[in-house]
Amino acid sequence: MDTLQCMSVFAKVAELGSFAAAAERLGVARSVVSKQVVALEERLGVRLINRTTRTLHLTEAGTAYLERCNGILAEVDSLEASLGALAESPRGLLRVNAPVSFAISHLGGVLAGYRRLYPEVGVELAVNDRQVDIVEEGYDLALRIARKLESSLVGRRLATARMVLCAAPGYLARRGTPARLEELAGHDCIGYTYWGSGDDWQLDGPDGRPATVRVKPMLRVNNGDVIRAAALEGEGVIFQPSFLVGDDLRTGRLVELLPDHRPMEIGIYAVYPHRKYLSAKVRTFVDFLAARFSTCKI
């Protein structure tokens, strides 16, 4: 028995003073209305309505129950209206998780721009480089940087970056510039703790086929900014995204290695727990990110 539905039917019968009138207003058969009221009485163990073939009257219990019913039904209507408003109009708290380096370089202006458009949305951004469980940890969405999105996740590709193999001019002057991919095995490399392939660095060779070299990191770090800083100090070769090292490459602080190898592309994704019934705050934020990054060099 759907108790809430039975309460609604009972309240309509009491309002109109007739099973037939209630059935007509609700668009159901009179027998359906009668069964719902009887089911409610049986559940409660009291008679709510005294009825004859011509009239009906609420019992004392029915009068008391109707008063509480009307309050509950009004609360349900209010709740549904407020949830509907959340689905249609962006408001409330939006909890976002993002990788540290990407957040530092790209999200400050994005969040400010989004808040100007949707001032009723408050944003809580948590940055870390580990892969969070967005459901378990209560995030509305997370940004992920990966070659491909896991099949278990729902998401949208926002932009494309590339992985870059590079080192500082000082390091190359001291240790030499590798001419072949396999030479990296003999170089000082700085590894990224959370990189999915570990110490196997994957590029696409000059012939277009995937090529892999296993490196031996002399330093391993779980944050891209620290890796970049170490590389700028001449500590070794790094394999990091273009959004992190792009400015250094343009100014010559870092030098791209093995340019005949085609850079590996990676996707920047917004991921969320489900596709259906996406709230307005999540939907508009993802759309805003997609529009912003479509015109931004990453």
SEMITI-472432 format. One record per residue (C-alpha): residue in three letters; x negated, y negated, z. Coordinates in steps of 0.25 Angstrom, whole numbers, plus 5000, padded with zeros to 4 digits. Each point is the difference from the previous one (the first is absolute). Layout:
<nodes>
ALAXYZ;...
</nodes>
This chain:
<nodes>
MET500050005000;ASP499549864996;THR500349935013;LEU499849864995;GLN500950034988;CYS501150055009;MET499949885009;SER500149914988;VAL501350074995;PHE500650005014;ALA499749855001;LYS500749984986;VAL501250085005;ALA500149925013;GLU499949874992;LEU501050034990;GLY501050085009;SER500150114990;PHE499350134995;ALA500649974986;ALA499649864999;ALA498650035005;ALA499850114990;GLU500549904989;ARG499049905004;LEU498850105001;GLY500450064987;VAL500150145006;ALA501250105002;ARG500849995012;SER499750145005;VAL498549965000;VAL500349885009;SER500850095009;LYS498950115001;GLN498949895003;VAL500949955012;VAL500350145005;ALA498550044999;LEU499649875008;GLU501050035011;GLU499550155001;ARG498649955001;LEU500449905011;GLY501050105007;VAL501049895001;ARG501249954992;LEU499849874994;ILE501349984992;ASN501450045004;ARG500850024986;THR501450044996;THR500550014986;ARG500349855000;THR499049935009;LEU498750015007;HIS499549935013;LEU498650005006;THR499850085013;GLU499349935012;ALA498850084996;GLY500249964985;THR500149855004;ALA498750005008;TYR499350094989;LEU500449904989;GLU499449885007;ARG498650075001;CYS500250064986;ASN500249864994;GLY498749955007;ILE499250124995;LEU500549994986;ALA499749855000;GLU498650035004;VAL499850104989;ASP500549904990;SER499149905005;LEU498850095000;GLU500350054985;ALA500149854996;SER498749975006;LEU499350124994;GLY500649964987;ALA499449865001;LEU498750065003;ALA500150084987;GLU500449884992;SER499249895006;PRO498650015005;ARG499849985015;GLY499550065012;LEU498650055003;LEU499150064989;ARG498950095005;VAL498950034989;ASN498750085001;ALA498949974991;PRO498550034998;VAL499149905007;SER499149954988;PHE501249994991;ALA500849935010;ILE498949905003;SER499849964985;HIS501450014995;LEU501150005010;GLY499949865008;GLY500549924988;VAL501050114996;LEU500750005014;ALA500049855001;GLY500749994986;TYR501050115003;ARG500449935014;ARG500249874992;LEU501150074991;TYR500650085012;PRO499849935013;GLU501050095007;VAL499050114999;GLY498950025010;VAL498850074996;GLU499150095009;LEU498850044992;ALA499150115006;VAL498650034993;ASN499250125001;ASP499350104990;ARG500650135005;GLN501250064993;VAL501249975009;ASP501350085001;ILE501049894997;VAL501250075006;GLU499350055013;GLU499449865002;GLY501249924997;TYR499549924987;ASP501049964990;LEU498950014989;ALA498550024998;LEU499049964989;ARG499250124995;ILE498850004991;ALA499850134993;ARG499750064986;LYS501450065001;LEU501150005010;GLU500350125008;SER501350074995;SER500650005014;LEU500049855000;VAL501049904994;GLY499449884994;ARG499749904989;ARG498749974993;LEU499749855002;ALA498749984993;THR498750074995;ALA498649995005;ARG498750074996;MET498950065008;VAL498749944998;LEU498650065002;CYS499149895004;ALA498849965009;ALA499249875004;PRO498949954991;GLY499050015012;TYR500450155001;LEU499850034986;ALA498649924999;ARG499650095012;ARG500650144996;GLY500249984985;THR501250004991;PRO500750144998;ALA500150034985;ARG500850135001;LEU501150045010;GLU499350115006;GLU498849915004;LEU501049945011;ALA499750135008;GLY498649955003;HIS500549865004;ASP500449935013;CYS501650004999;ILE501049945010;GLY501250095001;TYR501449975003;THR500650085011;TYR501450014995;TRP499750024985;GLY500850134996;SER498950064992;GLY499049985012;ASP498550004995;ASP500450044985;TRP500149874992;GLN500850024988;LEU499849914987;ASP500450024986;GLY498750034991;PRO499649944987;ASP500750114993;GLY501349975007;ARG500050135009;PRO500049995015;ALA498650005006;THR499750035015;VAL498849985008;ARG499850045015;VAL499349895008;LYS499450005013;PRO500449885008;MET499049945009;LEU501149925006;ARG501550035001;VAL501049905003;ASN501550005002;ASN500249854995;GLY499749944986;ASP499649875005;VAL498950065008;ILE499650084988;ARG499949884991;ALA499249925011;ALA499050115001;ALA499850014985;LEU499849854999;GLU498950025010;GLY499350104991;GLU500450135008;GLY500450084988;VAL501050044989;ILE501449995002;PHE501350044993;GLN501149905003;PRO501249944994;SER499949884990;PHE500949915010;LEU498950025010;VAL498849984992;GLY500549924988;ASP499549865004;ASP498650065004;LEU499950064986;ARG500349874993;THR499049925009;GLY498950114998;ARG499950035015;LEU500450144996;VAL499650074987;GLU500950114993;LEU499350134998;LEU500250104988;PRO500849904992;ASP500250114989;HIS500850085010;ARG501549964999;PRO500449955013;MET501050085008;GLU501449935001;ILE500850005013;GLY501449965003;ILE500549905010;TYR501350065005;ALA501149955009;VAL500650135007;TYR501250015009;PRO500850115007;HIS501150024990;ARG500649944987;LYS501550005003;TYR500649895009;LEU498749914999;SER500249885009;ALA500049864994;LYS498849965007;VAL499250124995;ARG500549994986;THR499849854998;PHE498650025007;VAL499650114990;ASP500549924988;PHE499249875005;LEU498750095001;ALA500250054986;ALA500349864994;ARG498849945008;PHE499050114996;SER500450014985;THR499449864999;CYS498850025009;LYS498750064997;ILE499750125008;
</nodes>
